[in-house]
């Protein structure tokens, strides 16, 4: 991102506008790029949290499968099963249900789906870059005015902020389900220990 940052600042400084206008444009661009870098950092953090949650889900699932008896959930309906076995069966179902939900929210946070309007003229959208022949794209960049660039940057900041908000909302839900799964697993282990 710093290469893009340096490139854009250099292009602004080559502007022939009055010095005050250049300072304002440079300040706005600096602020926009700082925001863009901050939001991209947040997106990276949300992906790291999602990966952590997926790893935790996998570990808990693996440990609970190894430590559980085969057919423990079926003991819920066995008349010969004791209260502890039935409770473990119910909590096992709750555990797997919570892990499933936590995993789903983590995966959807990593691979979000968004319906933002296509902005074919925005240089920050890779679809715009790849959808334009190389020479046309090069000319488009060279002819780009400061106001146009500022609008594109603002649009990208908005889109990335929306993505970050959605990702963190899903991660928060995933963590809540993970905490419930850990609680169910801990209760199961406590029942096994004391029964």
N, CA, C and O of each residue as an XYZ file, in Angstrom:
780
protein
N       0.827     -1.190      0.000
C       0.000      0.000      0.000
C       0.868      1.249      0.000
O       0.445      2.279     -0.524
N       2.057      1.192      0.564
C       2.894      2.385      0.620
C       3.350      2.807     -0.772
O       3.560      3.996     -1.013
N       3.509      1.848     -1.701
C       3.867      2.217     -3.073
C       2.737      3.015     -3.719
O       2.974      4.024     -4.382
N       1.512      2.549     -3.517
C       0.361      3.283     -4.040
C       0.293      4.655     -3.388
O       0.044      5.662     -4.050
N       0.517      4.677     -2.097
C       0.506      5.924     -1.340
C       1.520      6.909     -1.920
O       1.178      8.059     -2.196
N       2.757      6.469     -2.106
C       3.810      7.339     -2.653
C       3.481      7.798     -4.068
O       3.686      8.961     -4.414
N       2.971      6.880     -4.883
C       2.632      7.210     -6.262
C       1.553      8.292     -6.320
O       1.678      9.268     -7.060
N       0.499      8.109     -5.537
C      -0.606      9.066     -5.571
C      -0.176     10.428     -5.037
O      -0.570     11.458     -5.583
N       0.616     10.444     -3.992
C       1.097     11.722     -3.462
C       1.993     12.426     -4.472
O       1.920     13.644     -4.632
N       2.828     11.665     -5.144
C       3.715     12.241     -6.152
C       2.892     12.860     -7.283
O       3.226     13.941     -7.769
N       1.808     12.178     -7.710
C       0.987     12.735     -8.783
C       0.301     14.022     -8.353
O       0.166     14.956     -9.144
N      -0.135     14.070     -7.087
C      -0.772     15.293     -6.616
C       0.223     16.443     -6.562
O      -0.121     17.577     -6.896
N       1.425     16.167     -6.154
C       2.419     17.229     -6.014
C       2.856     17.776     -7.365
O       3.446     18.854     -7.425
N       2.584     17.063     -8.441
C       2.917     17.556     -9.773
C       1.812     18.460    -10.319
O       1.937     18.999    -11.419
N       0.742     18.625     -9.562
C      -0.376     19.459     -9.980
C       0.087     20.919    -10.073
O       0.957     21.354     -9.318
N      -0.500     21.657    -10.998
C      -0.106     23.055    -11.184
C      -1.034     24.016    -10.458
O      -0.981     25.222    -10.698
N      -1.883     23.503     -9.573
C      -2.806     24.348     -8.821
C      -2.044     25.183     -7.805
O      -0.864     24.934     -7.558
N      -2.717     26.187     -7.203
C      -2.075     26.982     -6.153
C      -1.633     26.094     -4.989
O      -2.177     25.011     -4.769
N      -0.642     26.576     -4.257
C      -0.033     25.782     -3.187
C      -1.053     25.361     -2.124
O      -0.997     24.235     -1.630
N      -1.977     26.250     -1.771
C      -2.964     25.909     -0.740
C      -3.850     24.763     -1.205
O      -4.182     23.873     -0.422
N      -4.233     24.783     -2.483
C      -5.089     23.734     -3.014
C      -4.347     22.402     -3.020
O      -4.930     21.360     -2.718
N      -3.067     22.436     -3.362
C      -2.263     21.213     -3.358
C      -2.196     20.668     -1.938
O      -2.304     19.460     -1.730
N      -2.018     21.548     -0.965
C      -1.940     21.102      0.423
C      -3.243     20.443      0.850
O      -3.226     19.404      1.511
N      -4.377     21.042      0.476
C      -5.672     20.473      0.826
C      -5.866     19.133      0.135
O      -6.308     18.168      0.757
N      -5.537     19.074     -1.145
C      -5.675     17.820     -1.882
C      -4.761     16.757     -1.293
O      -5.162     15.603     -1.138
N      -3.546     17.139     -0.969
C      -2.593     16.187     -0.400
C      -3.078     15.705      0.959
O      -2.988     14.518      1.270
N      -3.594     16.626      1.771
C      -4.111     16.253      3.082
C      -5.276     15.278      2.935
O      -5.319     14.254      3.616
N      -6.230     15.597      2.040
C      -7.381     14.721      1.832
C      -6.938     13.347      1.346
O      -7.462     12.321      1.781
N      -5.970     13.341      0.444
C      -5.466     12.071     -0.062
C      -4.763     11.295      1.043
O      -4.974     10.091      1.189
N      -3.933     11.975      1.816
C      -3.236     11.317      2.932
C      -4.254     10.710      3.897
O      -4.122      9.558      4.311
N      -5.267     11.496      4.246
C      -6.292     11.018      5.162
C      -7.018      9.816      4.571
O      -7.236      8.821      5.262
N      -7.392      9.902      3.305
C      -8.074      8.791      2.645
C      -7.233      7.533      2.621
O      -7.738      6.440      2.875
N      -5.956      7.680      2.319
C      -5.074      6.512      2.265
C      -4.835      5.922      3.652
O      -4.722      4.705      3.803
N      -4.758      6.781      4.656
C      -4.613      6.284      6.029
C      -5.854      5.485      6.423
O      -5.747      4.412      7.017
N      -7.031      6.016      6.087
C      -8.274      5.291      6.373
C      -8.319      3.963      5.629
O      -8.702      2.937      6.193
N      -7.930      3.989      4.371
C      -7.929      2.776      3.557
C      -6.997      1.721      4.159
O      -7.367      0.551      4.258
N      -5.804      2.126      4.557
C      -4.862      1.191      5.180
C      -5.409      0.659      6.504
O      -5.248     -0.520      6.819
N      -6.055      1.533      7.276
C      -6.629      1.118      8.558
C      -7.718      0.065      8.342
O      -7.751     -0.952      9.034
N      -8.593      0.313      7.394
C      -9.692     -0.617      7.137
C      -9.159     -1.942      6.594
O      -9.654     -3.008      6.959
N      -8.157     -1.877      5.730
C      -7.557     -3.119      5.235
C      -6.920     -3.902      6.378
O      -6.964     -5.133      6.388
N      -6.335     -3.203      7.331
C      -5.793     -3.868      8.517
C      -6.893     -4.537      9.330
O      -6.714     -5.643      9.839
N      -8.035     -3.858      9.450
C      -9.175     -4.440     10.162
C      -9.682     -5.692      9.454
O     -10.031     -6.682     10.098
N      -9.719     -5.641      8.126
C     -10.143     -6.817      7.361
C      -9.187     -7.986      7.599
O      -9.623     -9.128      7.746
N      -7.905     -7.704      7.635
C      -6.922     -8.762      7.906
C      -7.095     -9.328      9.311
O      -6.972    -10.536      9.514
N      -7.381     -8.459     10.283
C      -7.605     -8.926     11.652
C      -8.860     -9.795     11.740
O      -8.879    -10.795     12.457
N      -9.901     -9.413     11.014
C     -11.123    -10.224     11.056
C     -10.872    -11.601     10.455
O     -11.396    -12.599     10.950
N     -10.075    -11.662      9.394
C      -9.740    -12.963      8.809
C      -8.913    -13.804      9.776
O      -9.107    -15.017      9.865
N      -8.000    -13.176     10.492
C      -7.188    -13.905     11.476
C      -8.070    -14.447     12.603
O      -7.885    -15.577     13.054
N      -9.028    -13.635     13.054
C      -9.943    -14.092     14.104
C     -10.792    -15.255     13.610
O     -11.028    -16.212     14.348
N     -11.246    -15.175     12.371
C     -12.049    -16.263     11.809
C     -11.229    -17.546     11.733
O     -11.735    -18.627     12.034
N      -9.978    -17.431     11.337
C      -9.114    -18.617     11.262
C      -8.869    -19.205     12.651
O      -8.849    -20.425     12.819
N      -8.686    -18.343     13.632
C      -8.523    -18.812     15.008
C      -9.769    -19.566     15.460
O      -9.671    -20.634     16.065
N     -10.928    -19.011     15.167
C     -12.179    -19.637     15.578
C     -12.365    -20.981     14.888
O     -12.789    -21.951     15.517
N     -12.052    -21.042     13.602
C     -12.148    -22.319     12.884
C     -11.204    -23.359     13.490
O     -11.571    -24.526     13.630
N     -10.001    -22.940     13.845
C      -9.048    -23.865     14.465
C      -9.568    -24.345     15.819
O      -9.480    -25.531     16.137
N     -10.107    -23.427     16.610
C     -10.655    -23.797     17.920
C     -11.830    -24.756     17.747
O     -11.944    -25.734     18.487
N     -12.701    -24.485     16.780
C     -13.832    -25.381     16.513
C     -13.341    -26.784     16.167
O     -13.878    -27.779     16.654
N     -12.327    -26.848     15.330
C     -11.787    -28.143     14.908
C     -11.186    -28.904     16.081
O     -11.397    -30.109     16.220
N     -10.446    -28.205     16.916
C      -9.833    -28.855     18.083
C     -10.905    -29.374     19.037
O     -10.833    -30.514     19.495
N     -11.889    -28.548     19.331
C     -12.954    -28.964     20.251
C     -13.731    -30.139     19.665
O     -14.060    -31.090     20.375
N     -14.022    -30.070     18.372
C     -14.735    -31.169     17.724
C     -13.914    -32.456     17.801
O     -14.435    -33.514     18.152
N     -12.637    -32.355     17.473
C     -11.775    -33.539     17.520
C     -11.678    -34.141     18.904
O     -11.805    -35.354     19.069
N     -11.455    -33.304     19.893
C     -11.333    -33.788     21.272
C     -12.654    -34.382     21.748
O     -12.662    -35.426     22.400
N     -13.764    -33.733     21.431
C     -15.056    -34.242     21.902
C     -15.416    -35.563     21.229
O     -16.027    -36.430     21.854
N     -15.043    -35.724     19.963
C     -15.312    -36.994     19.277
C     -14.462    -38.108     19.879
O     -14.953    -39.213     20.111
N     -13.191    -37.817     20.130
C     -12.293    -38.830     20.696
C     -12.740    -39.231     22.108
O     -12.696    -40.409     22.463
N     -13.162    -38.264     22.898
C     -13.516    -38.550     24.289
C     -14.943    -39.060     24.479
O     -15.275    -39.575     25.547
N     -15.785    -38.926     23.465
C     -17.179    -39.341     23.650
C     -17.350    -40.818     23.299
O     -16.582    -41.398     22.532
N     -18.368    -41.384     23.881
C     -18.705    -42.768     23.573
C     -19.516    -42.788     22.283
O     -20.238    -41.842     21.967
N     -19.381    -43.879     21.550
C     -20.152    -43.995     20.319
C     -21.629    -44.134     20.676
O     -21.994    -44.921     21.549
N     -22.461    -43.373     20.002
C     -23.900    -43.448     20.218
C     -24.367    -42.785     21.493
O     -25.433    -43.124     22.008
N     -23.596    -41.848     22.014
C     -23.964    -41.199     23.276
C     -25.286    -40.437     23.147
O     -26.067    -40.385     24.096
N     -25.535    -39.849     21.978
C     -26.779    -39.096     21.796
C     -27.995    -40.016     21.825
O     -29.078    -39.592     22.229
N     -27.831    -41.265     21.405
C     -28.969    -42.200     21.404
C     -29.378    -42.591     22.821
O     -30.482    -43.093     23.033
N     -28.494    -42.365     23.786
C     -28.810    -42.726     25.177
C     -29.881    -41.819     25.771
O     -30.440    -42.108     26.829
N     -30.160    -40.714     25.075
C     -31.215    -39.813     25.553
C     -32.537    -40.570     25.653
O     -33.323    -40.346     26.574
N     -32.773    -41.464     24.699
C     -34.063    -42.152     24.608
C     -34.043    -43.568     25.192
O     -35.074    -44.241     25.194
N     -32.904    -44.025     25.682
C     -32.830    -45.357     26.296
C     -33.389    -45.300     27.706
O     -33.017    -44.441     28.506
N     -34.280    -46.222     27.993
C     -34.882    -46.234     29.328
C     -33.889    -46.694     30.393
O     -34.028    -46.351     31.567
N     -32.890    -47.470     29.981
C     -31.918    -47.970     30.959
C     -30.801    -46.961     31.262
O     -30.007    -47.168     32.180
N     -30.745    -45.881     30.494
C     -29.682    -44.883     30.692
C     -29.974    -44.037     31.925
O     -31.123    -43.711     32.223
N     -28.911    -43.694     32.625
C     -29.055    -42.854     33.805
C     -29.198    -41.380     33.427
O     -29.052    -41.004     32.264
N     -29.482    -40.572     34.416
C     -29.665    -39.137     34.184
C     -28.386    -38.513     33.646
O     -28.439    -37.669     32.752
N     -27.243    -38.915     34.175
C     -25.961    -38.351     33.724
C     -25.720    -38.667     32.248
O     -25.295    -37.798     31.487
N     -25.993    -39.916     31.843
C     -25.795    -40.290     30.434
C     -26.737    -39.518     29.520
O     -26.347    -39.081     28.437
N     -27.968    -39.355     29.960
C     -28.942    -38.599     29.153
C     -28.521    -37.131     29.036
O     -28.604    -36.528     27.966
N     -28.076    -36.583     30.139
C     -27.631    -35.186     30.133
C     -26.412    -35.013     29.230
O     -26.316    -34.028     28.498
N     -25.492    -35.955     29.280
C     -24.324    -35.908     28.391
C     -24.772    -35.998     26.937
O     -24.222    -35.309     26.077
N     -25.762    -36.838     26.654
C     -26.291    -36.950     25.289
C     -26.878    -35.637     24.798
O     -26.609    -35.208     23.676
N     -27.681    -35.002     25.640
C     -28.285    -33.711     25.267
C     -27.201    -32.656     25.070
O     -27.221    -31.910     24.091
N     -26.262    -32.600     25.999
C     -25.187    -31.607     25.895
C     -24.277    -31.874     24.698
O     -23.717    -30.939     24.126
N     -24.126    -33.133     24.319
C     -23.336    -33.449     23.119
C     -24.008    -32.896     21.873
O     -23.345    -32.357     20.987
N     -25.313    -33.029     21.811
C     -26.057    -32.460     20.678
C     -25.922    -30.943     20.679
O     -25.704    -30.334     19.632
N     -26.052    -30.336     21.850
C     -25.885    -28.880     21.970
C     -24.478    -28.477     21.537
O     -24.306    -27.493     20.817
N     -23.475    -29.232     21.973
C     -22.086    -28.949     21.617
C     -21.899    -28.951     20.101
O     -21.333    -28.008     19.548
N     -22.367    -29.998     19.428
C     -22.188    -30.085     17.973
C     -22.995    -29.016     17.241
O     -22.554    -28.493     16.217
N     -24.164    -28.698     17.759
C     -24.988    -27.636     17.174
C     -24.261    -26.288     17.264
O     -24.224    -25.529     16.296
N     -23.689    -26.005     18.428
C     -22.958    -24.743     18.626
C     -21.706    -24.683     17.756
O     -21.402    -23.642     17.175
N     -20.979    -25.797     17.664
C     -19.788    -25.832     16.813
C     -20.150    -25.624     15.348
O     -19.436    -24.934     14.619
N     -21.254    -26.216     14.920
C     -21.698    -26.042     13.536
C     -21.994    -24.572     13.252
O     -21.560    -24.037     12.232
N     -22.725    -23.925     14.141
C     -23.049    -22.510     13.941
C     -21.800    -21.631     13.992
O     -21.659    -20.707     13.192
N     -20.909    -21.911     14.914
C     -19.668    -21.140     15.004
C     -18.855    -21.281     13.723
O     -18.301    -20.303     13.221
N     -18.785    -22.492     13.199
C     -18.039    -22.738     11.962
C     -18.684    -22.027     10.779
O     -17.989    -21.430      9.957
N     -19.993    -22.087     10.693
C     -20.695    -21.420      9.582
C     -20.443    -19.917      9.617
O     -20.142    -19.319      8.585
N     -20.562    -19.303     10.784
C     -20.323    -17.859     10.874
C     -18.868    -17.507     10.570
O     -18.598    -16.476      9.953
N     -17.932    -18.348     10.995
C     -16.515    -18.094     10.677
C     -16.264    -18.178      9.180
O     -15.583    -17.328      8.607
N     -16.815    -19.201      8.553
C     -16.608    -19.360      7.107
C     -17.251    -18.233      6.310
O     -16.668    -17.744      5.342
N     -18.442    -17.822      6.709
C     -19.086    -16.726      5.973
C     -18.397    -15.393      6.239
O     -18.499    -14.473      5.428
N     -17.699    -15.279      7.362
C     -16.917    -14.058      7.610
C     -15.693    -14.014      6.708
O     -15.309    -12.948      6.227
N     -15.083    -15.164      6.480
C     -13.897    -15.219      5.624
C     -14.277    -15.009      4.161
O     -13.535    -14.379      3.406
N     -15.420    -15.532      3.767
C     -15.857    -15.432      2.367
C     -17.190    -14.681      2.291
O     -18.222    -15.285      1.998
N     -17.177    -13.386      2.547
C     -18.444    -12.652      2.550
C     -19.000    -12.464      1.141
O     -18.260    -12.457      0.157
N     -20.313    -12.312      1.073
C     -20.971    -12.044     -0.204
C     -21.617    -10.670     -0.085
O     -22.365    -10.400      0.855
N     -21.319     -9.810     -1.051
C     -21.842     -8.453     -1.011
C     -22.444     -8.090     -2.350
O     -22.016     -8.573     -3.398
N     -23.430     -7.244     -2.296
C     -24.093     -6.790     -3.512
C     -23.928     -5.287     -3.670
O     -24.904     -4.538     -3.630
N     -22.692     -4.854     -3.847
C     -22.441     -3.446     -4.096
C     -22.568     -3.195     -5.589
O     -22.220     -4.057     -6.395
N     -23.064     -2.022     -5.963
C     -23.171     -1.744     -7.399
C     -21.797     -1.751     -8.059
O     -20.818     -1.259     -7.498
N     -21.746     -2.315     -9.252
C     -20.471     -2.371     -9.986
C     -20.041     -0.958    -10.354
O     -20.833     -0.171    -10.871
N     -18.796     -0.651    -10.086
C     -18.250      0.669    -10.407
C     -17.137      0.455    -11.416
O     -15.963      0.350    -11.061
N     -17.522      0.394    -12.663
C     -16.572      0.045    -13.722
C     -15.469      1.085    -13.882
O     -14.398      0.772    -14.403
N     -15.712      2.303    -13.446
C     -14.710      3.351    -13.654
C     -13.812      3.584    -12.438
O     -12.975      4.486    -12.467
N     -13.961      2.807    -11.387
C     -13.175      3.012    -10.170
C     -11.899      2.177    -10.233
O     -11.960      0.956    -10.374
N     -10.745      2.832    -10.130
C      -9.460      2.135    -10.247
C      -9.152      1.253     -9.042
O      -8.215      0.457     -9.098
N      -9.912      1.371     -7.957
C      -9.671      0.547     -6.785
C     -10.363     -0.808     -6.874
O     -10.094     -1.687     -6.056
N     -11.251     -0.993     -7.854
C     -11.922     -2.269     -8.065
C     -11.140     -3.063     -9.090
O     -10.976     -2.628    -10.230
N     -10.652     -4.242     -8.681
C      -9.813     -5.013     -9.601
C     -10.577     -5.438    -10.845
O      -9.969     -5.652    -11.894
N     -11.899     -5.564    -10.751
C     -12.705     -5.883    -11.933
C     -12.613     -4.781    -12.972
O     -12.629     -5.045    -14.174
N     -12.516     -3.544    -12.502
C     -12.359     -2.405    -13.413
C     -11.007     -2.450    -14.098
O     -10.900     -2.154    -15.288
N      -9.982     -2.815    -13.361
C      -8.630     -2.876    -13.923
C      -8.551     -3.982    -14.968
O      -8.074     -3.759    -16.080
N      -9.016     -5.164    -14.609
C      -8.905     -6.303    -15.519
C      -9.905     -6.239    -16.669
O      -9.707     -6.883    -17.699
N     -10.965     -5.473    -16.501
C     -11.966     -5.350    -17.557
C     -11.606     -4.319    -18.611
O     -12.340     -4.142    -19.583
N     -10.493     -3.644    -18.431
C     -10.049     -2.604    -19.363
C      -8.751     -3.060    -20.019
O      -7.868     -3.581    -19.338
N      -8.622     -2.874    -21.328
C      -7.338     -3.206    -21.959
C      -6.207     -2.396    -21.318
O      -6.423     -1.289    -20.825
N      -5.011     -2.961    -21.333
C      -3.874     -2.358    -20.635
C      -3.609     -0.922    -21.077
O      -3.391     -0.051    -20.234
N      -3.623     -0.661    -22.370
C      -3.332      0.703    -22.841
C      -4.420      1.678    -22.416
O      -4.126      2.810    -22.033
N      -5.678      1.244    -22.482
C      -6.782      2.116    -22.062
C      -6.703      2.396    -20.565
O      -6.960      3.516    -20.124
N      -6.349      1.382    -19.789
C      -6.219      1.577    -18.351
C      -5.080      2.541    -18.040
O      -5.211      3.408    -17.177
N      -3.971      2.387    -18.743
C      -2.822      3.273    -18.561
C      -3.207      4.720    -18.851
O      -2.841      5.623    -18.098
N      -3.936      4.943    -19.928
C      -4.393      6.298    -20.274
C      -5.363      6.827    -19.222
O      -5.319      8.001    -18.854
N      -6.228      5.954    -18.748
C      -7.200      6.344    -17.724
C      -6.482      6.835    -16.463
O      -6.879      7.839    -15.872
N      -5.435      6.130    -16.057
C      -4.667      6.525    -14.872
C      -3.964      7.858    -15.111
O      -3.953      8.725    -14.237
N      -3.384      8.016    -16.284
C      -2.659      9.253    -16.593
C      -3.588     10.462    -16.627
O      -3.194     11.558    -16.229
N      -4.815     10.270    -17.098
C      -5.769     11.372    -17.235
C      -6.603     11.608    -15.981
O      -7.448     12.504    -15.959
N      -6.379     10.830    -14.957
C      -7.187     10.913    -13.749
C      -6.987     12.254    -13.043
O      -5.858     12.670    -12.785
N      -8.079     12.908    -12.741
C      -8.050     14.184    -12.028
C      -8.144     13.932    -10.521
O      -8.631     12.892    -10.078
N      -7.672     14.897     -9.758
C      -7.650     14.764     -8.297
C      -9.043     14.528     -7.726
O      -9.210     13.709     -6.822
N     -10.036     15.232     -8.241
C     -11.399     15.084     -7.725
C     -11.932     13.680     -7.998
O     -12.593     13.079     -7.151
N     -11.634     13.164     -9.196
C     -12.077     11.815     -9.542
C     -11.422     10.783     -8.625
O     -12.079      9.866     -8.131
N     -10.136     10.947     -8.411
C      -9.407     10.021     -7.553
C      -9.952     10.067     -6.131
O     -10.109      9.031     -5.485
N     -10.238     11.257     -5.653
C     -10.784     11.415     -4.310
C     -12.134     10.707     -4.194
O     -12.388     10.028     -3.199
N     -12.996     10.855     -5.192
C     -14.305     10.186     -5.184
C     -14.139      8.666     -5.184
O     -14.838      7.955     -4.462
N     -13.210      8.182     -5.999
C     -12.960      6.736     -6.053
C     -12.451      6.221     -4.715
O     -12.852      5.150     -4.260
N     -11.575      6.982     -4.092
C     -11.016      6.599     -2.800
C     -12.106      6.575     -1.731
O     -12.169      5.647     -0.923
N     -12.951      7.581     -1.727
C     -14.058      7.638     -0.763
C     -14.993      6.447     -0.959
O     -15.430      5.831      0.012
N     -15.294      6.129     -2.200
C     -16.155      4.985     -2.498
C     -15.529      3.687     -1.995
O     -16.217      2.852     -1.407
N     -14.239      3.515     -2.221
C     -13.548      2.301     -1.775
C     -13.529      2.210     -0.253
O     -13.700      1.127      0.305
N     -13.324      3.331      0.415
C     -13.331      3.343      1.884
C     -14.700      2.911      2.398
O     -14.789      2.138      3.352
N     -15.754      3.399      1.779
C     -17.111      3.044      2.196
C     -17.366      1.545      2.008
O     -17.873      0.876      2.908
N     -17.011      1.033      0.838
C     -17.240     -0.386      0.548
C     -16.453     -1.266      1.516
O     -16.999     -2.220      2.070
N     -15.180     -0.952      1.722
C     -14.363     -1.757      2.633
C     -14.858     -1.657      4.076
O     -14.772     -2.628      4.828
N     -15.371     -0.498      4.464
C     -15.933     -0.348      5.813
C     -17.159     -1.236      5.985
O     -17.339     -1.859      7.032
N     -17.997     -1.292      4.964
C     -19.177     -2.161      5.013
C     -18.768     -3.625      5.124
O     -19.362     -4.392      5.882
N     -17.753     -3.999      4.366
C     -17.256     -5.374      4.423
C     -16.705     -5.676      5.815
O     -16.990     -6.732      6.380
N     -15.920     -4.758      6.365
C     -15.336     -4.962      7.699
C     -16.429     -5.100      8.756
O     -16.341     -5.960      9.632
N     -17.452     -4.262      8.678
C     -18.546     -4.332      9.654
C     -19.236     -5.694      9.588
O     -19.501     -6.313     10.618
N     -19.522     -6.150      8.381
C     -20.179     -7.442      8.214
C     -19.300     -8.573      8.731
O     -19.782     -9.481      9.410
N     -18.015     -8.518      8.411
C     -17.100     -9.568      8.865
C     -17.031     -9.616     10.391
O     -17.107    -10.694     10.980
N     -16.887     -8.458     11.032
C     -16.772     -8.447     12.489
C     -18.077     -8.863     13.167
O     -18.047     -9.472     14.236
N     -19.211     -8.544     12.563
C     -20.494     -8.989     13.106
C     -20.571    -10.510     13.081
O     -20.999    -11.132     14.053
N     -20.153    -11.107     11.963
C     -20.181    -12.569     11.856
C     -19.166    -13.220     12.794
O     -19.442    -14.269     13.376
N     -18.009    -12.609     12.940
C     -17.001    -13.147     13.859
C     -17.517    -13.092     15.294
O     -17.302    -14.023     16.070
N     -18.194    -12.007     15.644
C     -18.749    -11.884     16.997
C     -19.768    -12.996     17.258
O     -19.768    -13.606     18.327
N     -20.633    -13.253     16.276
C     -21.608    -14.342     16.419
C     -20.896    -15.688     16.516
O     -21.283    -16.546     17.309
N     -19.865    -15.867     15.716
C     -19.100    -17.113     15.746
C     -18.476    -17.331     17.116
O     -18.481    -18.448     17.634
N     -17.942    -16.273     17.700
C     -17.327    -16.385     19.025
C     -18.367    -16.716     20.093
O     -18.084    -17.481     21.015
N     -19.563    -16.150     19.977
C     -20.618    -16.465     20.950
C     -20.978    -17.950     20.895
O     -21.121    -18.599     21.931
N     -21.122    -18.483     19.671
C     -21.420    -19.911     19.528
C     -20.259    -20.762     20.041
O     -20.476    -21.814     20.641
N     -19.040    -20.310     19.806
C     -17.864    -21.047     20.286
C     -17.839    -21.081     21.813
O     -17.531    -22.117     22.403
N     -18.157    -19.973     22.447
C     -18.192    -19.925     23.917
C     -19.257    -20.882     24.453
O     -19.033    -21.573     25.447
N     -20.412    -20.918     23.793
C     -21.460    -21.862     24.211
C     -20.990    -23.307     24.036
O     -21.271    -24.161     24.877
N     -20.274    -23.577     22.944
C     -19.750    -24.928     22.709
C     -18.741    -25.306     23.789
O     -18.757    -26.429     24.294
N     -17.870    -24.377     24.139
C     -16.875    -24.642     25.190
C     -17.573    -24.895     26.525
O     -17.172    -25.775     27.286
N     -18.617    -24.119     26.804
C     -19.366    -24.317     28.048
C     -20.017    -25.702     28.064
O     -19.964    -26.402     29.075
N     -20.630    -26.097     26.945
C     -21.252    -27.424     26.869
C     -20.203    -28.518     27.054
O     -20.434    -29.490     27.773
N     -19.055    -28.357     26.408
C     -17.986    -29.346     26.522
C     -17.486    -29.437     27.969
O     -17.254    -30.533     28.478
N     -17.323    -28.293     28.625
C     -16.849    -28.273     30.014
C     -17.855    -28.952     30.947
O     -17.470    -29.685     31.858
N     -19.130    -28.705     30.715
C     -20.159    -29.340     31.551
C     -20.143    -30.855     31.340
O     -20.260    -31.622     32.296
N     -19.997    -31.278     30.084
C     -19.915    -32.719     29.791
C     -18.741    -33.342     30.544
O     -18.878    -34.404     31.152
N     -17.591    -32.677     30.500
C     -16.406    -33.210     31.186
C     -16.620    -33.243     32.695
O     -16.179    -34.173     33.370
N     -17.301    -32.221     33.224
C     -17.604    -32.197     34.659
C     -18.530    -33.332     35.063
O     -18.329    -33.971     36.096
N     -19.542    -33.579     34.247
C     -20.471    -34.679     34.544
C     -19.736    -36.015     34.500
O     -19.935    -36.866     35.368
N     -18.889    -36.198     33.492
C     -18.123    -37.454     33.390
C     -17.197    -37.629     34.589
O     -17.019    -38.737     35.095
N     -16.616    -36.533     35.032
C     -15.669    -36.591     36.148
C     -16.359    -36.969     37.459
O     -15.811    -37.727     38.259
N     -17.564    -36.435     37.672
C     -18.234    -36.639     38.957
C     -19.303    -37.728     38.939
O     -19.975    -37.950     39.947
N     -19.467    -38.411     37.805
C     -20.501    -39.466     37.807
C     -19.888    -40.845     37.811
O     -20.611    -41.842     37.813
